Amino acid sequence: MISGIHVSTAGGLHKAPIKLKELGLSAGQIFTANQRRWKNKEISPSVKSEFLEVSQDLIIVSHASYLINFASANPEVVEKSYIALREELDRCKELGIGYLVMHPGAHQKAGLEKGIEMISSALRRVLPEVSGGPLLLLENTAGAGTTIGTSLEELAVIRECSELPELIGYCIDTAHAHGAGYKISDTETVSVFVEQIDSVLGCSNVKAFHMNDSKVECDSHRDRHEHFGEGTIGLNGLRSLFNAPRFAATPGIAETPGNDDDRAIDIRKLVEEK
């Protein structure tokens, strides 16, 4: 994989790519706005210009708001989600960001089948409205509560039912996969996991990985990130996946605890010594 981290935008969006270059990294993930608010300010022309200039030669991924949930039982939340995603797609387009990661959502009382239908329908509505925008990456989940996307198959069904496969790809989070019951603890289990990804999603459709160790056990249906080698996945499995040949050109982004420098230390642990 291509080494990357989730990087802070403190001090301005343009600070993130500058930090990535200082750390010698070729990829990174940012929030283009506050991920826990519905309303956000527009990006000023000067910030846009600075970001475009300093982010050249980097692979930048954005992460959409955690509030977005098209499967919500509350129609107001569904409509706010539409507006939030539309605005995020527009921001990514303005900033030249090619990938946007989104959690599928939670079906609450509607049930899994209805939840998937609601998400697919919403994506069918919003994605064509932003021509030339980023590829939307559906992220797998650990399976807490009624969250959708716990299995690779659920992600594939959302993409298929959206009828817009060319506008949708996937982001695989290792801690979420571990929490959902996928074993990735050594070379053998990673090999099986990669084959599962290819069979269900297609490796070529996976455009980013969130690389995280986990504080909790496999199949716990919980999501608790940990530093590489200090959790229940272990360094061997994470390193094996990171260095899998099929994902050599895919950004692997550390979302481990701490600050940017801490995450940079973590991601370097996964690079195989030649």
Secondary structure, 3 states (H helix, E strand, C coil): CEEEEECCCCCCCCHHHHHHHHCCCCEEEECCCCCCCCCCCCCCHHHHHHHHHHCCCCEEEEECCCCCCCCCCCHHHHHHHHHHHHHHHHHHHHHCCCEEEECCCECCCCCHHHHHHHHHHHHHHHHHHCCCCCEEEEECCCCCCCECCCCHHHHHHHHHHHCCHHHEEEEEEHHHHHHHCCCCCCHHHHHHHHHHHHHHCCHHHEEEEEECEECCCCCCCCCCEECCCCCCCCHHHHHHHHCCHHHCCCEEEECCCCCHHHHHHHHHCCCCCC
